[in-house]
Every structure is written in structure tokens, then in C-alpha cells.
Amino acid sequence: MRFSLSRKVLCLDWDSRYLRMVVASGTGRGSIALQDAHAAMIPPSLNPDDPAALGAFIVQKLKRYNLSTRRVALDIPRERAVINALTLPPTPIDELPAAVRFQALKELPFPVDEAVIDFAVTRRESRNVITEVMLVAVRKEVVERVRDTCAAAGLTPVHVGLRPYSNAFSVVAAHRPGDKRILLVDVGPSLTEIDVIRGPSLIFSRSAHVAVPPIGGQVMIGEDSRVSSKRELDEIAASDDARDEAVDLLGVEIQRTIQAYRATEPSASIDEIVIAGGTGIESQLLSSVAAKFGTQCTLYNPASTLGVADAEAVKLRSFSAALGLAWGLGGDMQLEVDFLAPKKPIPPQVALKRRLRLGGLAAALLAVLGVYWGVTAYASRATRLKQLEKSNIGLTEEVKQLIQVANAVDEVDEWAGKAVWLSDLLAISQEVAAPGQQLRVSSVTFDANGKAVIKVMCTTSEVATEFVNKLTQRTGFRASSGKTTILAAGEDEHYKCKVDVTVDVLDVQKHRAEAKQRYEKRRDRLKKI
């Protein structure tokens, strides 16, 4: 989704230790104006994965910093997403969502129906033909948790992206890499994201779980900074070895990332390493990485790009993702990945309607041209009119054929609606199996009107009642128990009663009730020609 920063927008990014808030607006020149930037320390007792608790904390901080903007852009961490590079046969843009979704069936570790799927183009042969994309997917529950957090904070989400893409935009805007390959290391207190950026595009990303202890004295950045107590300073002094260990572990993770990336591009080399984050070990990590890899290394510094003093660079070092959201939304660049409005395949009916509209527009255009030329060239009007009439006859026939195809598609859907029994039967079977040996089906009778009669034998009448209740609780069913017959002594040693259970399959009944309207709609399409 393309979103214009003509008004202010709040960009939020958080980890286990800090909430970062950026308020920005577009300048109209392909850049952004930074209005506000604050970092707030999250209390150790607050769980950032609890939408209600985090939402209340966000409300508190917005009030503290007098931030009234309610439109918000957010991103999802790398560790909660699946990212896979896909190579496709040359594919037109209109067909790309369907092709990516088909590939996702094979690539995702969880069902497609449980995922929100989007993609970003990484290579194209021409303007409208794509050969490589980056598939990104998260579980629906992750996106819903972000929505719930916004609702709890009284915010309106306008974009939910993926953190590596926000970081990529931030590096491109702040460091102008050109065609170089940049390795960005965004250090977090418990999770570090490592991204490879080539030109303007993210081409590789992974996350690493490395715990980074807090630095003593003044803890981190912003107005939420505080001076540690003597006891905390003593504890932190004892954690020097832990910080050294974290730096060493991050060096190992950087090496692993480079090796994993080179598995996809064996001849590729990293031109520069950029280190971001606000844990306090970034400068130490810079020295270690520069010595270990012999590559140009710099600290993330957006100060000059934003037009702020260099003294603010340290404070902004942990804002790469939050600033990247603003740059991606407000500049010439575009955040392609948006889990609020993912790119979806165009349904066949919509494509057909679009063709019908184009056919109608073409016919109208030809008619207007005919009138125009008839007025300005009376001598040739009769000949031209005949040509237009002949063209319109052909267009009318084409439109008629297209409508017949549309009707045929609807008739297939009509048939598919009647075939809903397989999934309904599966749902009923699952509830039949639930009571185990306490219930047995002796017969099942279906009719074409969406009604099923299930004769069951039960150990007690309560088992039948529970069976009816479970069916009624399922979406799309309405169940009721009918005649109950107590089995005579000796008739069956295990089951004590027989019950007739009637089940209304509501989707089938609704589908059949609306069948006449659909038929009349298809008939009216042809009458209008």
C-alpha cells in the first residue's frame, strides 16, 4: 500500500527493553521531516507481547511527551516471519500474487490459511514482468496482536510492515549505499537482526538470539534515561565478561549470516558493515568486527540526513527501524510489504468484470468518435457510420460471450455451493468421534435442502445432549434432538437409549434460498445486451 505522509504519522518500534516513538511528516520532496523522537524504557514487569499492557504503556508515554498523532505505522520482528527468496518464470505483475501464493503452499512451515502473505519484487526483466520476489509471511495471530495493541492504545494503524524492510530503507536513506552490499547489524537486548542490503533492496535477513546486558551509569538514551543505583552499578561491573561474550557471539552470528548469504550468491562480497542499536555495546562491536573481517565498518548515523546535530547521532542509533518506517512511507521509496493490505490474487469474476467494463468503454469511445467525425466530415459520415455499426455488432457479440462466460463461472460456483457436504460431514464426524465409546451412529440421512438426520445410540441421554450442543456451537450448524427411545433390557448391554438428532446446515440452506435470485441475475445480464 502506498501511503502519503502529507500529515503527521507516528512510527512505533519496540523490543524487550525499549519503546521507540518517531513522529514524522513528508516534505513533498521525497524526504521526511522529523518532528519528534523518544525512547521509553519498558518496565521489566511488562510483557511486550500483552496487547492490553503494552497499549496502556504506549498511552502513558504519548501523554508524557504530548504526542497527539493517532495514525500509526508499525513493523513485525524478523524472528516472527518467514522470508524466502523465490525465483519465478517471467510472470506478469497481475499474475504475481497468485504465483507467490502457490509457491507459499510449499514454502511455509504452517498452513496458508493461517498466514498473512505478502511479497516484495527483487528482480524484473521489464517493467511488467517479474522473475524474483521475496516471499514474506507471518501467522494471522501475530498481526492481530499488533492490531489489538493499537486498539488498546487508541491508535489507528495505517501500515504494518516487516522490521528488516524498515531497516533497509533506513540504511538506504541515511548511508546512500548506491550499488554496494551493506550488512546491517541492528543490535537488540535479546534479539539482533542482521540484514543484507544491495542497492535499494533487502536481499537476505536473519535474526540471532544474543543476550546483551545493560550498560552501567546512565541506562540508554532519551528522556527516560536514569542513573543506576550503587547496587546496580556493582552488578553491571560484574557483567563486563557478559558484554565481552555478547560481542564475541555477535561476531559469530555475523560470520554465519555472511556464510548463509553466500550460499545463495557464492561470489558475493560485503562492501560495508553498518552497526545500529542502543544497547551500549555498538562501538565495542564495531572495533571487534572491523578487526575480524577487515571490512569498512560504520555506526548507523541518520543525523545529517535528518538535518539534526551530530550530537544526536548516538540517541538516534537505535531508531533505524522506526525511522525506516517513516522514510519508506513518505519518500520516493515504497514499503512493498504491508500485512494490513497484502497483495492478493485477483478473483476470476473481478478480472472478467474488468474486461466487460473495458469493452463497454471501448464501445462508448467508438460511438463518440463516430459522432465527432460525422459532424466534421459530413461527406464520409454514412460510410463511417456503417463501420462503427459493424464494430459495435462485433463488440456486442463479444460482450455477450463474456457475459455467458461469467454466467458459466457463476453456475460452477452454484454447483460448488451444493458440494459443501464434504466439509460439513467432516465437522459432524469430528463431533461423533469426540465422545468415544459413549456414542455410536447407526445411520445418517442427508437431503438436498441442507438437513441431516443422525440416529445415534448412547450410554446416557446426557451424551446425546452434549453431542447436540457441540454441533450447535460449530459455526454454520443448528442441531436439535428429537425422539429418544430407551432400549429394552437385554437389547444392548452397552448403549441404553436411541436418539434422533436433526442438523440444519445453514450455509447450504442459505445458498439454496438465494438460488432463484442468482438465476434471475444471470438471466438479466443477457437481457441488457
C-alpha positions in Angstrom: 0.0 0.0 0.0 1.3 3.5 -0.9 0.7 5.9 1.9 1.4 9.6 1.7 2.9 11.5 4.6 1.0 14.6 3.8 0.0 14.6 7.5 2.0 13.5 10.6 2.3 9.8 11.3 3.5 8.1 14.4 6.0 5.3 13.8 6.5 2.7 16.7 9.2 0.1 17.2 9.9 -1.9 20.4 11.9 -4.7 21.8 12.1 -6.3 25.3 13.7 -3.2 26.8 12.6 -0.1 24.9 9.7 1.5 23.1 10.8 3.9 20.3 8.4 6.6 19.0 9.0 8.8 15.9 6.7 11.4 14.6 7.4 12.5 11.1 5.7 14.2 8.1 6.6 14.4 4.4 8.3 17.4 3.0 6.9 16.9 -0.6 10.5 16.4 -1.9 10.8 12.7 -1.5 12.0 13.1 2.1 10.7 13.4 5.6 10.8 16.0 8.4 11.5 14.6 11.8 9.0 16.1 14.3 9.7 14.1 17.5 11.8 11.1 18.6 11.6 9.5 22.0 12.7 6.2 23.6 10.9 4.9 26.7 12.2 2.2 28.9 9.8 -0.7 29.2 9.5 -1.9 32.9 10.8 -5.5 33.4 7.4 -6.5 34.8 5.6 -5.5 31.5 5.2 -8.2 28.8 5.5 -6.5 25.4 3.5 -9.4 23.9 0.5 -8.5 26.1 -1.5 -6.0 23.9 -3.5 -4.6 26.8 -0.4 -3.9 28.9 1.7 -2.6 26.1 -1.2 -0.4 24.8 -1.6 1.2 28.2 2.1 1.8 28.4 2.0 3.5 24.9 -0.9 5.7 26.0 1.1 6.7 29.1 4.2 7.7 27.1 2.2 9.5 24.4 0.6 11.7 27.1 4.0 12.2 28.7 5.6 13.5 25.5 2.4 15.3 24.4 2.1 13.3 21.2 -1.4 13.7 19.7 -0.9 11.8 16.4 -3.2 8.8 16.2 -2.2 7.3 12.8 0.5 4.8 13.4 2.9 2.7 11.4 4.5 -0.4 13.0 6.6 -3.4 12.0 6.9 -7.1 12.9 10.3 -8.5 14.1 12.2 -10.8 11.8 12.0 -13.8 14.2 8.2 -13.9 13.8 8.2 -14.0 10.0 9.2 -16.5 7.2 11.3 -14.9 4.5 12.1 -16.9 1.4 13.6 -15.7 -1.9 11.6 -17.1 -4.9 12.7 -17.5 -8.5 9.8 -17.4 -10.8 9.4 -17.9 -14.6 8.8 -14.5 -16.2 5.5 -13.5 -14.6 3.2 -10.5 -15.4 2.5 -8.3 -12.4 -1.2 -9.0 -12.4 -0.5 -12.7 -12.0 2.2 -12.3 -9.4 0.1 -12.6 -6.2 -1.4 -15.9 -7.4 2.0 -17.3 -8.3 3.5 -16.3 -5.0 0.6 -17.8 -3.1 1.0 -21.1 -5.0 4.7 -21.2 -4.0 3.8 -20.4 -0.4 2.0 -23.7 -0.2 5.3 -25.4 -0.5 7.5 -22.9 1.4 5.6 -22.1 4.6 6.0 -24.2 7.8 2.4 -23.5 8.7 -0.9 -23.7 6.7 -1.5 -20.9 4.2 -5.0 -20.3 5.7 -3.3 -19.3 9.0 -0.9 -16.9 7.4 -0.8 -13.3 6.1 1.3 -13.4 2.9 2.9 -10.6 1.0 6.0 -10.2 -1.2 8.5 -7.7 -2.5 9.9 -7.6 -6.0 13.7 -8.1 -6.1 14.3 -8.6 -9.8 12.4 -7.9 -13.0 13.0 -8.4 -16.7 10.9 -5.5 -17.7 8.5 -3.0 -16.1 5.7 -5.6 -16.1 7.5 -8.9 -16.0 8.9 -10.2 -12.7 11.4 -13.1 -12.2 12.4 -12.9 -8.5 10.5 -11.9 -5.4 11.0 -12.1 -1.6 8.1 -14.0 0.0 7.2 -12.8 3.5 4.6 -14.4 5.7 3.5 -14.2 9.4 0.8 -16.0 11.3 -2.5 -14.2 11.4 -2.4 -14.2 15.2 0.8 -12.0 15.1 -0.9 -9.3 13.0 -4.0 -9.5 15.2 -1.8 -8.9 18.3 -0.4 -5.8 16.7 -4.0 -4.6 15.9 -5.1 -5.3 19.5 -2.1 -3.3 20.8 -3.1 -0.3 18.6 -6.7 -0.6 19.7 -5.6 -0.7 23.4 -3.6 2.5 22.8 -6.4 4.2 20.9 -4.3 4.3 17.7 -5.3 3.7 14.0 -2.8 1.5 12.1 -2.1 2.6 8.6 0.8 0.2 7.9 2.1 -3.0 9.5 5.4 -4.0 7.8 8.4 -6.2 8.5 11.3 -4.8 10.5 14.1 -5.9 8.1 12.5 -3.8 5.3 12.2 -0.8 7.6 15.9 -1.2 8.5 16.8 -1.5 4.8 15.0 1.8 3.9 16.7 3.5 6.9 20.2 2.4 5.7 19.5 3.5 2.1 18.2 6.9 3.3 21.0 7.6 5.8 24.0 6.0 4.2 23.3 6.2 0.4 24.9 2.8 -0.4 24.5 3.0 -4.2 25.1 -0.4 -5.6 27.2 -1.6 -2.6 26.2 -4.6 -0.5 25.6 -3.4 3.1 25.4 -5.7 6.1 23.3 -4.1 8.7 23.6 -5.4 12.3 20.7 -4.0 14.4 21.7 -5.0 18.0 18.9 -5.5 20.5 18.9 -6.5 24.1 17.9 -10.1 23.4 17.5 -10.3 19.6 19.7 -9.0 16.9 18.6 -8.6 13.3 21.2 -9.0 10.6 20.2 -7.9 7.0 22.0 -7.8 3.7 21.0 -4.8 1.5 22.0 -4.5 -2.1 21.3 -1.1 -3.7 17.7 -0.2 -2.5 16.6 -3.8 -1.8 16.7 -6.2 1.1 18.1 -9.5 -0.3 18.8 -11.5 2.9 17.8 -11.4 6.5 18.1 -13.5 9.7 17.8 -13.0 13.4 20.1 -14.1 16.2 19.3 -14.6 19.9 22.2 -13.0 21.8 21.5 -11.5 25.2 23.2 -8.1 25.8 23.4 -6.9 29.4 22.7 -3.3 30.1 25.5 -0.8 30.4 26.1 0.9 33.7 25.7 4.6 34.7 23.1 6.2 32.5 21.0 3.5 31.1 20.4 4.0 27.3 19.0 7.0 25.6 16.3 9.7 25.6 14.4 11.4 28.4 13.7 8.0 30.0 17.4 7.6 30.9 18.2 7.1 34.5 21.3 6.8 36.7 21.8 3.3 38.1 22.0 2.8 41.8 25.2 1.6 43.5 23.9 -1.9 43.8 23.0 -1.9 40.0 26.4 -0.5 39.2 28.1 -3.3 41.2 26.0 -5.9 39.3 26.8 -4.3 36.0 30.5 -4.1 36.7 30.4 -7.8 37.2 28.8 -8.2 33.8 31.8 -6.9 31.8 32.6 -10.5 30.9 29.0 -11.0 29.8 29.2 -8.0 27.4 32.5 -9.2 26.0 30.9 -12.6 25.5 27.9 -10.9 23.7 30.3 -9.1 21.4 32.1 -12.4 20.5 28.8 -14.2 20.0 27.5 -11.4 17.7 30.7 -11.7 15.7 30.0 -15.4 15.2 26.4 -14.6 14.1 27.7 -12.1 11.6 30.0 -14.7 10.2 27.1 -17.2 10.0 25.0 -14.7 8.2 27.7 -14.0 5.6 28.2 -17.7 5.0 24.4 -18.3 4.7 24.1 -15.4 2.3 27.0 -16.6 0.1 25.2 -19.9 -0.2 22.8 -18.1 -2.4 25.4 -15.9 -4.1 28.8 -17.6 -3.9 30.8 -14.8 -5.5 29.2 -12.0 -3.5 31.2 -9.9 -1.0 30.1 -7.5 1.7 31.3 -3.9 1.0 30.4 -2.3 4.3 29.1 -3.3 7.7 26.7 -0.8 9.5 26.0 -1.3 13.2 22.8 0.1 14.7 21.2 -0.3 18.1 21.1 1.2 21.6 22.4 -1.4 23.9 25.7 0.4 24.6 28.0 -2.2 23.1 27.8 -1.0 19.5 31.1 0.9 19.5 32.9 -2.2 21.1 31.2 -4.4 18.5 32.4 -2.0 15.7 36.0 -2.4 16.7 35.8 -6.1 17.1 34.0 -6.6 13.7 36.5 -4.3 11.9 39.4 -6.2 13.2 37.9 -9.6 12.5 36.5 -9.1 9.0 38.8 -6.4 7.6 35.8 -4.6 6.1 34.8 -1.0 6.2 32.6 -0.6 9.4 30.5 2.4 10.4 27.9 3.2 13.1 24.4 3.9 11.9 24.1 7.7 11.7 21.0 9.4 10.3 21.8 12.8 11.8 22.9 14.6 8.7 20.1 13.2 6.5 17.6 14.4 9.1 19.2 17.8 9.4 19.9 17.4 13.1 23.1 18.0 15.1 25.7 15.2 15.1 25.4 15.1 18.9 22.0 13.4 18.4 23.5 10.5 16.4 24.1 8.3 19.5 20.5 8.8 20.6 19.1 8.0 17.1 21.3 4.9 16.7 18.6 2.6 17.9 15.9 4.3 15.8 16.8 2.7 12.5 13.5 0.7 12.1 11.3 3.5 13.3 12.9 6.0 11.0 12.8 3.5 8.2 9.1 3.2 8.5 8.8 7.0 8.1 11.2 7.1 5.1 9.6 4.1 3.4 6.1 5.6 3.7 6.9 9.2 3.0 9.7 9.3 0.4 10.2 8.2 -3.2 10.8 4.7 -1.9 7.9 2.4 -1.1 7.4 -0.1 1.6 6.2 -3.0 -0.5 5.4 -5.3 2.4 2.2 -4.4 4.3 0.4 -7.0 6.4 -2.6 -4.7 6.7 -3.1 -4.7 2.9 -1.2 -7.7 1.4 -1.2 -8.1 -2.3 -3.8 -10.8 -3.2 -4.7 -12.7 -6.4 -7.5 -11.1 -8.5 -10.6 -13.3 -8.4 -11.7 -14.6 -11.9 -15.0 -12.8 -11.5 -13.3 -9.4 -10.9 -11.0 -9.9 -13.8 -14.0 -10.7 -16.0 -15.9 -7.7 -14.8 -12.9 -5.5 -15.6 -12.8 -6.8 -19.2 -16.5 -6.2 -19.5 -16.0 -2.6 -18.4 -13.2 -2.1 -20.8 -15.4 -3.5 -23.6 -18.1 -1.0 -22.7 -15.6 1.9 -22.6 -14.3 0.9 -26.0 -17.8 0.8 -27.4 -18.6 4.2 -25.9 -15.3 5.7 -27.3 -16.0 4.4 -30.8 -19.5 6.0 -30.6 -18.1 9.4 -29.6 -15.5 9.2 -32.4 -18.3 8.4 -34.8 -20.3 11.5 -33.8 -17.2 13.7 -34.0 -16.2 12.6 -37.4 -19.8 12.7 -38.6 -20.1 16.4 -37.6 -16.7 17.5 -39.1 -16.8 15.3 -42.2 -20.4 15.0 -43.4 -19.4 13.6 -46.8 -17.9 10.5 -45.2 -20.4 10.1 -42.4 -22.5 7.4 -43.9 -19.5 5.2 -44.6 -18.0 5.8 -41.2 -21.4 5.2 -39.5 -21.6 1.8 -41.2 -18.1 0.9 -40.0 -19.0 1.9 -36.4 -22.2 -0.1 -36.5 -20.3 -3.1 -37.8 -17.7 -2.7 -35.0 -20.5 -2.4 -32.4 -22.1 -5.5 -33.6 -18.8 -7.3 -33.1 -18.3 -5.8 -29.6 -21.9 -6.6 -28.6 -21.3 -10.2 -29.6 -18.0 -10.2 -27.6 -19.7 -8.7 -24.6 -22.5 -11.3 -24.9 -19.8 -14.1 -25.0 -18.1 -12.6 -22.0 -21.4 -12.5 -20.0 -22.0 -16.1 -21.0 -18.6 -17.0 -19.6 -19.5 -15.0 -16.4 -22.7 -16.9 -16.1 -20.9 -20.2 -16.6 -18.5 -19.3 -13.8 -21.4 -18.4 -11.5 -23.0 -21.8 -12.4 -19.8 -23.6 -11.4 -19.9 -21.6 -8.1 -23.6 -22.7 -7.7 -22.5 -26.3 -8.1 -19.7 -25.8 -5.7 -22.1 -24.4 -3.1 -24.0 -27.6 -3.2 -20.8 -29.6 -2.7 -20.3 -28.2 0.8 -21.3 -31.6 2.3 -17.7 -32.9 2.4 -16.5 -30.3 4.9 -19.8 -30.4 6.8 -19.6 -34.2 7.0 -16.0 -33.9 8.3 -17.2 -31.5 11.0 -20.0 -33.8 12.1 -17.7 -36.8 12.1 -15.3 -35.0 14.4 -18.0 -34.4 16.9 -19.2 -38.0 16.5 -15.7 -39.2 17.4 -15.3 -37.0 20.4 -17.4 -39.0 22.9 -15.5 -42.2 22.0 -17.3 -45.4 23.1 -20.2 -43.4 24.7 -21.9 -42.7 21.3 -22.3 -44.6 18.1 -24.0 -43.6 14.9 -26.4 -46.1 13.5 -27.5 -44.2 10.4 -27.1 -40.8 8.7 -29.6 -39.4 6.2 -29.0 -36.2 4.1 -31.4 -34.3 1.9 -30.8 -31.6 -0.7 -32.3 -28.9 1.5 -29.3 -28.9 3.9 -30.8 -31.1 6.6 -29.3 -34.2 8.1 -30.9 -36.8 10.4 -28.4 -38.7 12.6 -29.6 -41.7 14.5 -27.3 -42.4 17.5 -27.1 -44.9 20.3 -25.8 -43.5 23.6 -24.8 -44.8 27.0 -26.9 -42.0 28.5 -29.2 -39.3 27.2 -26.8 -36.7 28.5 -24.2 -37.9 25.9 -26.7 -37.1 23.2 -27.5 -33.7 24.6 -23.8 -32.9 24.7 -23.4 -34.1 21.1 -26.2 -31.7 20.0 -24.7 -28.8 22.0 -21.2 -29.3 20.4 -22.8 -29.4 16.9 -24.7 -26.2 17.6 -21.6 -24.4 18.8 -19.9 -25.0 15.5 -20.3 -22.2 13.0 -22.8 -23.0 10.3 -24.8 -25.7 12.2 -28.1 -25.7 14.1 -28.8 -29.1 15.8 -31.7 -30.4 17.9 -32.6 -33.7 19.5 -35.8 -35.5 18.5 -37.3 -38.7 19.7 -35.5 -40.5 22.4 -36.1 -44.3 22.8 -35.0 -46.2 25.9 -33.6 -49.6 24.8 -35.2 -52.6 26.4 -33.3 -54.7 28.9 -31.0 -57.1 27.1 -31.4 -55.3 23.7 -27.9 -53.8 24.0 -25.6 -54.3 27.0 -23.6 -51.1 26.4 -26.0 -48.5 25.0 -29.1 -47.6 26.9 -31.0 -45.3 24.6 -31.5 -44.2 20.9 -31.9 -40.6 19.9 -32.7 -38.9 16.5 -30.6 -35.8 16.0 -31.6 -33.3 13.3 -28.8 -31.0 12.0 -29.5 -27.9 9.8 -26.5 -26.9 7.7 -27.1 -23.2 7.5 -24.8 -22.4 4.6 -26.5 -24.9 2.3 -29.9 -23.7 3.3 -29.0 -20.1 2.7 -27.4 -21.0 -0.6 -30.5 -22.8 -1.8 -32.8 -19.9 -0.6 -30.8 -17.5 -2.7 -30.6 -19.7 -5.8 -33.6 -18.1 -7.5 -32.1 -14.6 -7.1 -28.8 -15.8 -8.6 -30.6 -17.4 -11.6 -32.6 -14.2 -12.3 -29.4 -12.1 -12.0 -27.7 -14.3 -14.7 -30.8 -14.1 -16.9 -30.9 -10.3 -16.6 -27.3 -9.9 -17.7 -28.1 -11.3 -21.1 -31.4 -9.3 -21.4 -29.5 -6.0 -21.0 -27.4 -6.5 -24.2 
